[in-house]
Amino acid sequence: MIDSGEEFAGIEYVHVGKLIGNIITVIRMSVGDNDFGDIQALGASKNIVFWFIWILILYVTCIIFLNFIIAEACASYERVSDNIENFLMYQKATMIHETEDMLWPMFKNNQCFPKYLIVRQVEE
């Protein structure tokens, strides 16, 4: 419990103290949990400090989240660009296979459709 016997608005943070409790409240507000009821208990100077810290944390979290989104988009693009050639070859082979399956059986013979297909890749 608080030694001075004071009650404060963020009572759920009584075990971590006022400073950490206020920082946690501001962080909660900056990520969307906007409960501005506790601000009424602040004086004019503390209210200005509160709003300054709130806006600062809001911008910092936005920058961090946008940086994370950009990093994930770049990683996804790189992953796709690394495998695009393999994917295109697989799609082409799938389409050829589907086309060959649609042929009438009388047009299928061993000369046009061998049992095995040998593919050799030339290194660049």
N, C-alpha and C positions, 0 to 999 in steps of 0.2 A: 504494500500500500504506500501511498505518498506520505512522506514524513511531515510535511507542512500542513496536511489536512485539507489542501485545496482540492476542489472539484474542477475538472476541466472538461471541455466538450468531447475530446477524444478518449473517453474512459476505457475503450477497448484496448488502448495502448498503455495502460497504467503500469505495466511491468517493465516497459522499455524506456520510460521517461518521456518528458514533454518534447525534447528536441527530436529524438528518433520518431516519436509518435506523430509529430507535425510533418516530418519529412515523409513518412509513410503515407500520411493523409494527402500530401501534395502529390506524391507519385500516383496514388490511387486516382486522384482527380485528373492527373495528366493523361492517364490511359483510358479515361472515359467514365469513371465512377464519380460523377460530379454531384457531390452533396455539399452545397455551399452554406449549409445551416450553421456551421461552426464559425464562420467568418463574423457573424454578428457580435460575438464576444470580444473581438479584437478592437483595439483603439485605432486612431487615425494613422499613426506612424507604423504600427504593426500591420495594418491593413495594406499599406503601400508596399512594405517589405514582402508580405505574403503574396501579393499579386505579381511582384517582380520575380520572386522565386518560382511561382507557379508558371509564369510565361517562360522563364528560363528552362525549367524542367520540361515543359511542353515542347519547346523547340528542340532541345537536346534529344528527347525520346523520338520525335519525328525524324530527326536527322539519322539517328541510329536505325530506326525501322526502315527508312527509305534506303539507307546504305545496305541493309540486309536484303531487301527486295532486289536491289540492283545486283548484288553479288549472286543471289540465287538465279536471277535471270541470265546472267553471264555464264554461270556454271551449266545451266540447262542448255543454253545455246552451244556451248563448247561440246557438251556430251552429244547433242544431236548432230553437230557438224562433224564430229569424229566418226559417227556411225552412219552418215547419210549415204555414202557409196554402197556400203553393205546392204542397207535397207532398200535402196533402189534396185540393186541386183536381185535381192530376194523377191521384191514385188514383180520385177520383170519375169523371173523364173516362175512365179505363181501364176501370172497371166498366161505364159506360154503353156504351162501344164493344164490350165483350165481350157484353153483353146484346143489343145490336143485331145482332151477328154470329150469334147463336143463333136469330134469327128465320128463319122459312121465307122463301124467295125471293118467294113470291107476296104476302107482306105488305109487302115493301119497294117503295116507290115514290118518285118524285122529290119529292112534296109532303111526305112524312114524313122523307125522308132526302136533303136537297139535297147537291149536290156541294161547296158551299162553306158555311162557317159563319163569320159575322162576329161577333166578340166585341169589345165596347167596354167598357173599364174606367172606372168613374166614380171620379174622384179625391175623396178625403175631405178 
